[in-house]
Amino acid sequence: GPTGSGKTTTLYGALSELNEPGKKIITAEDPVEYRLPRITQVQINSKIDLTFSRVLRTFLRQDPDIILIGEMRDQETVEIGLR
């Protein structure tokens, strides 16, 4: 959706509802717009090669219950995100 249509608000609202003790939630965002308690939020930084695809590969090794991907900008990120 377009800028200002509520995508981020909707995603953060859903995460807040799912966020409970013992549930492992990890996000990859660019930028991290709001900090949420008990959620590991990673800021993407392509200048240091911290890309969506690299972060997602790392996330999958951590056995999370929920992964939020802020954006899928390339084919590799889409393929990893659909696993």
Backbone as XML, in Angstrom:
<?xml version="1.0"?>
<chain id="A" units="angstrom">
  <residue number="1" name="GLY">
    <atom name="N" x="0.807" y="-1.180" z="0.000"/>
    <atom name="CA" x="0.000" y="0.000" z="0.000"/>
    <atom name="C" x="0.859" y="1.256" z="0.000"/>
  </residue>
  <residue number="2" name="PRO">
    <atom name="N" x="0.254" y="2.366" z="-0.252"/>
    <atom name="CA" x="0.984" y="3.628" z="-0.297"/>
    <atom name="C" x="1.433" y="4.096" z="1.085"/>
  </residue>
  <residue number="3" name="THR">
    <atom name="N" x="2.386" y="5.022" z="1.100"/>
    <atom name="CA" x="2.853" y="5.620" z="2.337"/>
    <atom name="C" x="1.670" y="6.243" z="3.071"/>
  </residue>
  <residue number="4" name="GLY">
    <atom name="N" x="1.618" y="6.003" z="4.386"/>
    <atom name="CA" x="0.556" y="6.586" z="5.200"/>
    <atom name="C" x="-0.740" y="5.801" z="5.220"/>
  </residue>
  <residue number="5" name="SER">
    <atom name="N" x="-0.757" y="4.601" z="4.610"/>
    <atom name="CA" x="-1.996" y="3.822" z="4.546"/>
    <atom name="C" x="-2.207" y="2.913" z="5.753"/>
  </residue>
  <residue number="6" name="GLY">
    <atom name="N" x="-1.224" y="2.851" z="6.663"/>
    <atom name="CA" x="-1.406" y="2.072" z="7.886"/>
    <atom name="C" x="-0.746" y="0.709" z="7.908"/>
  </residue>
  <residue number="7" name="LYS">
    <atom name="N" x="0.133" y="0.426" z="6.961"/>
    <atom name="CA" x="0.802" y="-0.886" z="6.925"/>
    <atom name="C" x="1.578" y="-1.142" z="8.210"/>
  </residue>
  <residue number="8" name="THR">
    <atom name="N" x="2.416" y="-0.184" z="8.593"/>
    <atom name="CA" x="3.254" y="-0.347" z="9.779"/>
    <atom name="C" x="2.397" y="-0.442" z="11.032"/>
  </residue>
  <residue number="9" name="THR">
    <atom name="N" x="1.399" y="0.393" z="11.143"/>
    <atom name="CA" x="0.505" y="0.362" z="12.305"/>
    <atom name="C" x="-0.175" y="-0.993" z="12.417"/>
  </residue>
  <residue number="10" name="THR">
    <atom name="N" x="-0.625" y="-1.534" z="11.297"/>
    <atom name="CA" x="-1.279" y="-2.844" z="11.287"/>
    <atom name="C" x="-0.313" y="-3.943" z="11.710"/>
  </residue>
  <residue number="11" name="LEU">
    <atom name="N" x="0.906" y="-3.933" z="11.157"/>
    <atom name="CA" x="1.896" y="-4.953" z="11.518"/>
    <atom name="C" x="2.253" y="-4.901" z="12.996"/>
  </residue>
  <residue number="12" name="TYR">
    <atom name="N" x="2.493" y="-3.699" z="13.515"/>
    <atom name="CA" x="2.839" y="-3.564" z="14.929"/>
    <atom name="C" x="1.663" y="-3.950" z="15.825"/>
  </residue>
  <residue number="13" name="GLY">
    <atom name="N" x="0.445" y="-3.663" z="15.402"/>
    <atom name="CA" x="-0.731" y="-4.081" z="16.162"/>
    <atom name="C" x="-0.831" y="-5.595" z="16.237"/>
  </residue>
  <residue number="14" name="ALA">
    <atom name="N" x="-0.586" y="-6.265" z="15.110"/>
    <atom name="CA" x="-0.612" y="-7.730" z="15.089"/>
    <atom name="C" x="0.487" y="-8.305" z="15.976"/>
  </residue>
  <residue number="15" name="LEU">
    <atom name="N" x="1.696" y="-7.740" z="15.886"/>
    <atom name="CA" x="2.790" y="-8.219" z="16.739"/>
    <atom name="C" x="2.467" y="-8.035" z="18.211"/>
  </residue>
  <residue number="16" name="SER">
    <atom name="N" x="1.870" y="-6.917" z="18.566"/>
    <atom name="CA" x="1.513" y="-6.658" z="19.961"/>
    <atom name="C" x="0.524" y="-7.698" z="20.471"/>
  </residue>
  <residue number="17" name="GLU">
    <atom name="N" x="-0.421" y="-8.102" z="19.638"/>
    <atom name="CA" x="-1.391" y="-9.127" z="20.031"/>
    <atom name="C" x="-0.738" y="-10.496" z="20.195"/>
  </residue>
  <residue number="18" name="LEU">
    <atom name="N" x="0.236" y="-10.805" z="19.361"/>
    <atom name="CA" x="0.911" y="-12.109" z="19.400"/>
    <atom name="C" x="2.019" y="-12.169" z="20.435"/>
  </residue>
  <residue number="19" name="ASN">
    <atom name="N" x="2.460" y="-11.021" z="20.918"/>
    <atom name="CA" x="3.609" y="-10.917" z="21.812"/>
    <atom name="C" x="3.230" y="-11.342" z="23.227"/>
  </residue>
  <residue number="20" name="GLU">
    <atom name="N" x="3.702" y="-12.510" z="23.622"/>
    <atom name="CA" x="3.450" y="-12.994" z="24.974"/>
    <atom name="C" x="4.704" y="-13.675" z="25.492"/>
  </residue>
  <residue number="21" name="PRO">
    <atom name="N" x="4.847" y="-13.760" z="26.807"/>
    <atom name="CA" x="6.047" y="-14.398" z="27.364"/>
    <atom name="C" x="6.239" y="-15.806" z="26.798"/>
  </residue>
  <residue number="22" name="GLY">
    <atom name="N" x="7.473" y="-16.122" z="26.483"/>
    <atom name="CA" x="7.797" y="-17.445" z="25.962"/>
    <atom name="C" x="7.704" y="-17.563" z="24.451"/>
  </residue>
  <residue number="23" name="LYS">
    <atom name="N" x="7.161" y="-16.576" z="23.784"/>
    <atom name="CA" x="7.062" y="-16.604" z="22.326"/>
    <atom name="C" x="8.238" y="-15.817" z="21.761"/>
  </residue>
  <residue number="24" name="LYS">
    <atom name="N" x="8.988" y="-16.451" z="20.865"/>
    <atom name="CA" x="10.173" y="-15.819" z="20.282"/>
    <atom name="C" x="9.796" y="-15.135" z="18.971"/>
  </residue>
  <residue number="25" name="ILE">
    <atom name="N" x="9.800" y="-13.796" z="18.999"/>
    <atom name="CA" x="9.445" y="-12.992" z="17.831"/>
    <atom name="C" x="10.660" y="-12.173" z="17.417"/>
  </residue>
  <residue number="26" name="ILE">
    <atom name="N" x="10.974" y="-12.205" z="16.118"/>
    <atom name="CA" x="12.117" y="-11.468" z="15.579"/>
    <atom name="C" x="11.637" y="-10.678" z="14.362"/>
  </residue>
  <residue number="27" name="THR">
    <atom name="N" x="12.118" y="-9.444" z="14.230"/>
    <atom name="CA" x="11.755" y="-8.643" z="13.062"/>
    <atom name="C" x="12.997" y="-8.151" z="12.330"/>
  </residue>
  <residue number="28" name="ALA">
    <atom name="N" x="12.866" y="-7.991" z="11.019"/>
    <atom name="CA" x="13.886" y="-7.350" z="10.179"/>
    <atom name="C" x="13.208" y="-6.134" z="9.571"/>
  </residue>
  <residue number="29" name="GLU">
    <atom name="N" x="13.713" y="-4.940" z="9.910"/>
    <atom name="CA" x="13.022" y="-3.712" z="9.514"/>
    <atom name="C" x="13.999" y="-2.667" z="8.984"/>
  </residue>
  <residue number="30" name="ASP">
    <atom name="N" x="13.482" y="-1.803" z="8.141"/>
    <atom name="CA" x="14.278" y="-0.684" z="7.628"/>
    <atom name="C" x="13.368" y="0.504" z="7.372"/>
  </residue>
  <residue number="31" name="PRO">
    <atom name="N" x="13.230" y="1.354" z="8.361"/>
    <atom name="CA" x="13.847" y="1.373" z="9.690"/>
    <atom name="C" x="12.950" y="0.699" z="10.728"/>
  </residue>
  <residue number="32" name="VAL">
    <atom name="N" x="13.505" y="0.465" z="11.928"/>
    <atom name="CA" x="12.688" y="0.060" z="13.070"/>
    <atom name="C" x="11.956" y="1.329" z="13.508"/>
  </residue>
  <residue number="33" name="GLU">
    <atom name="N" x="10.635" y="1.306" z="13.403"/>
    <atom name="CA" x="9.871" y="2.535" z="13.685"/>
    <atom name="C" x="9.422" y="2.645" z="15.130"/>
  </residue>
  <residue number="34" name="TYR">
    <atom name="N" x="9.112" y="1.520" z="15.767"/>
    <atom name="CA" x="8.699" y="1.510" z="17.174"/>
    <atom name="C" x="9.383" y="0.348" z="17.861"/>
  </residue>
  <residue number="35" name="ARG">
    <atom name="N" x="9.858" y="0.554" z="19.069"/>
    <atom name="CA" x="10.446" y="-0.534" z="19.855"/>
    <atom name="C" x="9.337" y="-1.236" z="20.627"/>
  </residue>
  <residue number="36" name="LEU">
    <atom name="N" x="9.342" y="-2.563" z="20.574"/>
    <atom name="CA" x="8.341" y="-3.360" z="21.267"/>
    <atom name="C" x="9.013" y="-4.256" z="22.302"/>
  </residue>
  <residue number="37" name="PRO">
    <atom name="N" x="8.438" y="-4.377" z="23.491"/>
    <atom name="CA" x="9.042" y="-5.226" z="24.520"/>
    <atom name="C" x="9.025" y="-6.700" z="24.113"/>
  </residue>
  <residue number="38" name="ARG">
    <atom name="N" x="10.053" y="-7.448" z="24.542"/>
    <atom name="CA" x="10.186" y="-8.898" z="24.327"/>
    <atom name="C" x="10.315" y="-9.297" z="22.859"/>
  </residue>
  <residue number="39" name="ILE">
    <atom name="N" x="10.531" y="-8.346" z="21.969"/>
    <atom name="CA" x="10.693" y="-8.658" z="20.550"/>
    <atom name="C" x="12.089" y="-8.225" z="20.120"/>
  </residue>
  <residue number="40" name="THR">
    <atom name="N" x="12.810" y="-9.133" z="19.451"/>
    <atom name="CA" x="14.122" y="-8.797" z="18.905"/>
    <atom name="C" x="13.903" y="-8.116" z="17.565"/>
  </residue>
  <residue number="41" name="GLN">
    <atom name="N" x="14.296" y="-6.849" z="17.482"/>
    <atom name="CA" x="14.098" y="-6.072" z="16.261"/>
    <atom name="C" x="15.458" y="-5.691" z="15.691"/>
  </residue>
  <residue number="42" name="VAL">
    <atom name="N" x="15.686" y="-6.056" z="14.439"/>
    <atom name="CA" x="16.969" y="-5.810" z="13.786"/>
    <atom name="C" x="16.791" y="-4.754" z="12.701"/>
  </residue>
  <residue number="43" name="GLN">
    <atom name="N" x="17.640" y="-3.740" z="12.759"/>
    <atom name="CA" x="17.650" y="-2.661" z="11.765"/>
    <atom name="C" x="18.521" y="-3.086" z="10.583"/>
  </residue>
  <residue number="44" name="ILE">
    <atom name="N" x="17.967" y="-3.107" z="9.398"/>
    <atom name="CA" x="18.723" y="-3.429" z="8.191"/>
    <atom name="C" x="19.697" y="-2.292" z="7.901"/>
  </residue>
  <residue number="45" name="ASN">
    <atom name="N" x="20.922" y="-2.656" z="7.487"/>
    <atom name="CA" x="21.935" y="-1.647" z="7.155"/>
    <atom name="C" x="22.800" y="-2.196" z="6.024"/>
  </residue>
  <residue number="46" name="SER">
    <atom name="N" x="22.435" y="-1.873" z="4.808"/>
    <atom name="CA" x="23.157" y="-2.412" z="3.649"/>
    <atom name="C" x="24.589" y="-1.892" z="3.561"/>
  </residue>
  <residue number="47" name="LYS">
    <atom name="N" x="24.894" y="-0.772" z="4.213"/>
    <atom name="CA" x="26.262" y="-0.240" z="4.196"/>
    <atom name="C" x="27.253" y="-1.197" z="4.846"/>
  </residue>
  <residue number="48" name="ILE">
    <atom name="N" x="26.780" y="-2.010" z="5.784"/>
    <atom name="CA" x="27.652" y="-3.002" z="6.427"/>
    <atom name="C" x="27.213" y="-4.422" z="6.053"/>
  </residue>
  <residue number="49" name="ASP">
    <atom name="N" x="26.506" y="-4.548" z="4.920"/>
    <atom name="CA" x="26.034" y="-5.821" z="4.374"/>
    <atom name="C" x="25.065" y="-6.542" z="5.310"/>
  </residue>
  <residue number="50" name="LEU">
    <atom name="N" x="24.333" y="-5.787" z="6.108"/>
    <atom name="CA" x="23.287" y="-6.356" z="6.953"/>
    <atom name="C" x="21.976" y="-6.202" z="6.180"/>
  </residue>
  <residue number="51" name="THR">
    <atom name="N" x="21.784" y="-7.114" z="5.223"/>
    <atom name="CA" x="20.654" y="-7.048" z="4.299"/>
    <atom name="C" x="19.494" y="-7.902" z="4.804"/>
  </residue>
  <residue number="52" name="PHE">
    <atom name="N" x="18.325" y="-7.717" z="4.211"/>
    <atom name="CA" x="17.172" y="-8.533" z="4.589"/>
    <atom name="C" x="17.483" y="-10.016" z="4.421"/>
  </residue>
  <residue number="53" name="SER">
    <atom name="N" x="18.067" y="-10.401" z="3.296"/>
    <atom name="CA" x="18.324" y="-11.823" z="3.051"/>
    <atom name="C" x="19.333" y="-12.391" z="4.045"/>
  </residue>
  <residue number="54" name="ARG">
    <atom name="N" x="20.378" y="-11.656" z="4.346"/>
    <atom name="CA" x="21.381" y="-12.132" z="5.307"/>
    <atom name="C" x="20.770" y="-12.278" z="6.705"/>
  </residue>
  <residue number="55" name="VAL">
    <atom name="N" x="19.999" y="-11.284" z="7.116"/>
    <atom name="CA" x="19.357" y="-11.323" z="8.432"/>
    <atom name="C" x="18.373" y="-12.490" z="8.508"/>
  </residue>
  <residue number="56" name="LEU">
    <atom name="N" x="17.603" y="-12.713" z="7.455"/>
    <atom name="CA" x="16.632" y="-13.807" z="7.468"/>
    <atom name="C" x="17.301" y="-15.167" z="7.584"/>
  </residue>
  <residue number="57" name="ARG">
    <atom name="N" x="18.403" y="-15.364" z="6.891"/>
    <atom name="CA" x="19.123" y="-16.639" z="7.023"/>
    <atom name="C" x="19.553" y="-16.854" z="8.471"/>
  </residue>
  <residue number="58" name="THR">
    <atom name="N" x="20.006" y="-15.807" z="9.123"/>
    <atom name="CA" x="20.401" y="-15.899" z="10.532"/>
    <atom name="C" x="19.187" y="-16.188" z="11.412"/>
  </residue>
  <residue number="59" name="PHE">
    <atom name="N" x="18.080" y="-15.508" z="11.150"/>
    <atom name="CA" x="16.858" y="-15.727" z="11.931"/>
    <atom name="C" x="16.422" y="-17.186" z="11.891"/>
  </residue>
  <residue number="60" name="LEU">
    <atom name="N" x="16.458" y="-17.798" z="10.718"/>
    <atom name="CA" x="15.975" y="-19.171" z="10.572"/>
    <atom name="C" x="16.770" y="-20.152" z="11.418"/>
  </residue>
  <residue number="61" name="ARG">
    <atom name="N" x="18.022" y="-19.853" z="11.683"/>
    <atom name="CA" x="18.847" y="-20.721" z="12.533"/>
    <atom name="C" x="18.506" y="-20.563" z="14.012"/>
  </residue>
  <residue number="62" name="GLN">
    <atom name="N" x="17.758" y="-19.527" z="14.376"/>
    <atom name="CA" x="17.432" y="-19.259" z="15.773"/>
    <atom name="C" x="16.101" y="-19.868" z="16.215"/>
  </residue>
  <residue number="63" name="ASP">
    <atom name="N" x="15.415" y="-20.570" z="15.335"/>
    <atom name="CA" x="14.152" y="-21.245" z="15.626"/>
    <atom name="C" x="13.112" y="-20.314" z="16.258"/>
  </residue>
  <residue number="64" name="PRO">
    <atom name="N" x="12.787" y="-19.202" z="15.590"/>
    <atom name="CA" x="11.784" y="-18.290" z="16.142"/>
    <atom name="C" x="10.367" y="-18.829" z="15.950"/>
  </residue>
  <residue number="65" name="ASP">
    <atom name="N" x="9.442" y="-18.338" z="16.743"/>
    <atom name="CA" x="8.029" y="-18.664" z="16.556"/>
    <atom name="C" x="7.420" y="-17.789" z="15.458"/>
  </residue>
  <residue number="66" name="ILE">
    <atom name="N" x="7.857" y="-16.523" z="15.403"/>
    <atom name="CA" x="7.312" y="-15.569" z="14.435"/>
    <atom name="C" x="8.447" y="-14.708" z="13.893"/>
  </residue>
  <residue number="67" name="ILE">
    <atom name="N" x="8.462" y="-14.517" z="12.572"/>
    <atom name="CA" x="9.400" y="-13.586" z="11.930"/>
    <atom name="C" x="8.574" y="-12.546" z="11.182"/>
  </residue>
  <residue number="68" name="LEU">
    <atom name="N" x="8.891" y="-11.280" z="11.394"/>
    <atom name="CA" x="8.291" y="-10.208" z="10.609"/>
    <atom name="C" x="9.363" y="-9.657" z="9.687"/>
  </residue>
  <residue number="69" name="ILE">
    <atom name="N" x="9.047" y="-9.596" z="8.403"/>
    <atom name="CA" x="9.959" y="-9.026" z="7.410"/>
    <atom name="C" x="9.351" y="-7.704" z="6.965"/>
  </residue>
  <residue number="70" name="GLY">
    <atom name="N" x="10.027" y="-6.613" z="7.270"/>
    <atom name="CA" x="9.492" y="-5.293" z="6.956"/>
    <atom name="C" x="9.226" y="-5.093" z="5.481"/>
  </residue>
  <residue number="71" name="GLU">
    <atom name="N" x="10.131" y="-5.545" z="4.638"/>
    <atom name="CA" x="9.976" y="-5.415" z="3.187"/>
    <atom name="C" x="10.703" y="-6.559" z="2.502"/>
  </residue>
  <residue number="72" name="MET">
    <atom name="N" x="10.181" y="-6.963" z="1.355"/>
    <atom name="CA" x="10.851" y="-7.964" z="0.528"/>
    <atom name="C" x="11.233" y="-7.273" z="-0.765"/>
  </residue>
  <residue number="73" name="ARG">
    <atom name="N" x="12.466" y="-6.802" z="-0.827"/>
    <atom name="CA" x="12.909" y="-5.954" z="-1.936"/>
    <atom name="C" x="13.589" y="-6.709" z="-3.069"/>
  </residue>
  <residue number="74" name="ASP">
    <atom name="N" x="13.947" y="-7.976" z="-2.840"/>
    <atom name="CA" x="14.645" y="-8.712" z="-3.891"/>
    <atom name="C" x="14.205" y="-10.171" z="-3.885"/>
  </residue>
  <residue number="75" name="GLN">
    <atom name="N" x="14.525" y="-10.865" z="-4.960"/>
    <atom name="CA" x="14.108" y="-12.254" z="-5.139"/>
    <atom name="C" x="14.641" y="-13.162" z="-4.038"/>
  </residue>
  <residue number="76" name="GLU">
    <atom name="N" x="15.887" y="-12.982" z="-3.641"/>
    <atom name="CA" x="16.476" y="-13.831" z="-2.602"/>
    <atom name="C" x="15.711" y="-13.698" z="-1.288"/>
  </residue>
  <residue number="77" name="THR">
    <atom name="N" x="15.352" y="-12.489" z="-0.905"/>
    <atom name="CA" x="14.597" y="-12.273" z="0.330"/>
    <atom name="C" x="13.230" y="-12.940" z="0.246"/>
  </residue>
  <residue number="78" name="VAL">
    <atom name="N" x="12.573" y="-12.838" z="-0.895"/>
    <atom name="CA" x="11.272" y="-13.486" z="-1.085"/>
    <atom name="C" x="11.410" y="-14.993" z="-0.919"/>
  </residue>
  <residue number="79" name="GLU">
    <atom name="N" x="12.406" y="-15.591" z="-1.552"/>
    <atom name="CA" x="12.594" y="-17.042" z="-1.471"/>
    <atom name="C" x="12.859" y="-17.491" z="-0.042"/>
  </residue>
  <residue number="80" name="ILE">
    <atom name="N" x="13.698" y="-16.774" z="0.689"/>
    <atom name="CA" x="13.986" y="-17.131" z="2.082"/>
    <atom name="C" x="12.740" y="-16.914" z="2.937"/>
  </residue>
  <residue number="81" name="GLY">
    <atom name="N" x="12.030" y="-15.825" z="2.690"/>
    <atom name="CA" x="10.838" y="-15.509" z="3.468"/>
    <atom name="C" x="9.717" y="-16.516" z="3.314"/>
  </residue>
  <residue number="82" name="LEU">
    <atom name="N" x="9.678" y="-17.212" z="2.206"/>
    <atom name="CA" x="8.628" y="-18.196" z="1.966"/>
    <atom name="C" x="8.958" y="-19.580" z="2.517"/>
  </residue>
  <residue number="83" name="ARG">
    <atom name="N" x="10.097" y="-19.757" z="3.116"/>
    <atom name="CA" x="10.448" y="-21.062" z="3.696"/>
    <atom name="C" x="9.602" y="-21.360" z="4.903"/>
  </residue>
</chain>
